[in-house]
Amino acid sequence: MARLKTVAFNSILAIGALAVTLAAALAIDSWLNLGLRFAIATLFQKSIQEPEPIMYVYDNDTGWRLNPRTQYHRSLSGPFFGLAGLQGYDARLRVNSEGFLDRDHYVQTHYYRIAFLGNSWVEAVQQEFGSRFAPLTEDYVHDKSGGRKVVEVMNFGVSNGSPAHSYGVIHSYMAKYHPDEAWLFVTAADIRSNTPIDTQPPFGGTFVYADAAKTELRDIRFGYVDPPAYVRAQRVKAMGEGTVTDAGFAHVMTAHYSRERDPTYDRVWNDMRMVMGLIKRTLDAQGTRMRVVYIPPRYEIDPVLWEQWRRQAVKGAGRELALDPAESERRFAGLARGLGVEFVSLTPLCKEKGPAEMYGDHFSRMGHHWVADYLARLVIDTVPESPKTAPRREAP
């Protein structure tokens, strides 16, 4: 014990002496300007200059998209995933020259061409390229029709996107390919990223109205379309009390599954109506057929998850609510019907196969195959024989 005390005392004494010496040296350095402080400060410096990959970039045409010609690596794993039936993944995908997880396409083609548009369910970074429903649909159409039907499927999915972002994709990227059809995949989460009430520039769009009453859109612009110094104040003023915070949007999502009226939700859904109408008019002008495909999130299919979601919504509202997991699909189906657009639902398929089979992080690997099989059969039943007899389109 005595030896330990001696060591401790000597250590404290040495540290104290060093501290006094350093303080004296720094004082002399300040007086004589010897450069000691700089020498000490840079003694263990580390300088790094290196390129770093950027996955997602702001885009003035779409708000947001993948960085072109980049390899995307995404994985999810855990040693105890099996206890809850969770599925891990480890995928590497290459982004094409335009910023989408797809191969590059020729501008001209004599095959029937279908463009898939939507959010992360369509972009599908969780699966390897050949295990995603967009390229699988193309393969299945050919195989299941015995080669009678051939389609070229283009994937324009953008994670965290919405129909508003898909309009930007249509306008700036898709149009030059003149697809025969454009399938817009929608899900409940789209109502949030679609509206400037919640998702403002530069990621969200700036609505350009066709009339003073703001009942119809003429365009959607992305990026900082006005000087940033005062544009935010202008937008907040324009949004008025409709602007909501991250926490405040929960009641809007709740209203999406309820028949009760909510003024903020009514405004959000009206934004969806106007955006979908703009997309329909844009595609009509291009001679492209539009279909709307509904993707149900897992909690709309899984009764256990729905009950958890419902209880959380009721707790947030502070009162009992009449909520229906089928209400989201009904709303989108009614909107498509009002536009005269064919509506396709994946809900029956997801219910038939079951949530454990269909879902992982988004769709599971088998879920992608089942969706591709379902869509391929629809294509085979509704598109012409291939190749088309029409002449090749000229590049714009």
C-alpha positions, 0 to 999 in steps of 0.5 A, a space after each residue: 500500500 505504501 508503495 502504491 501511495 508513493 507511485 501515485 504521489 510521484 505521478 501527480 507531482 510529475 503531471 503537475 510539473 509538466 503542467 507548470 512547465 507547459 503553462 510557462 512555455 506558452 506564456 513565454 511563447 505569447 511574449 516572444 512569439 516563438 511559434 510554440 502554440 502552432 507547433 503543438 496544435 499541429 503536432 498530430 494534425 490529420 489532413 484528408 482530401 479525397 473524393 466521396 460518393 454521393 448517392 442521392 442528389 437534389 435535382 431541379 427537374 425531379 427534386 431528388 434522384 440517385 447520382 448517375 453512374 454510381 454503385 448503390 450498396 445497401 444492406 440490413 442484417 441482425 443476429 436475432 432477425 429470425 426471432 421476429 421473422 425479419 429478413 435481411 438483405 445485402 444488395 449492390 445496384 448500379 445507377 444508370 446514366 440518368 439517375 435511376 436503378 435501371 439499364 440505359 435504354 435507347 430512345 427508339 424502340 419497336 417493342 411495346 414500352 411501359 414506364 414504371 413510376 413511383 417511390 421506393 417500392 418501385 426503386 427497390 434498393 433492397 433486392 439485387 437487380 434481377 430480383 426486382 419486380 420491374 425487370 422481372 415483369 419484363 422477363 415474365 411477359 416474354 416467358 409466360 406468353 411463349 414469346 408472343 408478347 414482348 415489352 420493355 419495362 423502364 424503371 423510373 422509381 425515386 425513393 421518398 418520391 410521390 406523384 408530384 416527383 413522378 410528374 417531374 420524371 415524366 416531364 424531364 426524363 420519360 417523355 423522350 422515350 415515348 412509352 406506350 404506357 405509364 404506370 403510376 404506383 401509389 401508396 398511402 405515404 405518397 400524400 405526405 411527400 406530394 404536398 407542399 404543405 409538408 414537403 417544401 422545396 428544394 425536395 418538394 415541388 412548387 405548384 404553378 396554378 392554372 387559375 386564380 382560384 388554384 383549382 388546377 395545376 399548370 406545372 410543378 417546379 423543383 429546386 430553389 425556384 425563387 431567391 432563397 433569402 425570402 422565398 421561405 417566408 413567402 411559402 410559409 405565408 402562402 401555406 398559412 395555417 395549413 403548414 404542419 410540422 413533422 409531428 403534426 402530420 400524424 393526424 393527416 395520415 390518420 384522417 386518410 383512413 377515416 371518413 371524418 372531415 379534416 381541413 388540413 387533410 382535405 387540402 392535402 388530398 386536393 393537392 393529390 387530385 390536382 397533381 394526378 390531373 396534371 399527370 393525366 393531361 401530360 400523358 394524354 398530350 404525349 399519347 401515353 396510356 396511364 394506369 394507377 397501381 396501388 401498393 398496400 403498406 404492410 399494416 393495411 394487410 397484417 391485422 396485428 400491425 393494423 391494430 398497433 397502428 390504429 391504437 397509436 392513431 387513437 392515442 394521438 387523437 385522444 379519442 376513439 376513431 372509426 378507421 378502416 385499412 381499406 380507406 386509402 385504396 378506396 380514395 385512390 381508386 375513386 381518384 383514378 375513376 374520376 380521371 378515367 384512368 384504369 386502377 390496379 390494386 395489389 391488395 388482393 395479391 398481398 392478402 392471398 400470399 400473406 404478409 409474411 410472404 409478401 413483405 420484408 423491408 418493402 416487398 420481400 424477394 418472393 414478394 417481388 416475384 409475385 408482383 411481377 407475375 401478377 403484373 405480367 399476366 395483366 400485361 399479356 392480357 392487355 397489350 398487343 402482339 410483339 414486336 409492333 408493326 408501327 414504324 420506329 419512333 424518331 428521336 426527339 
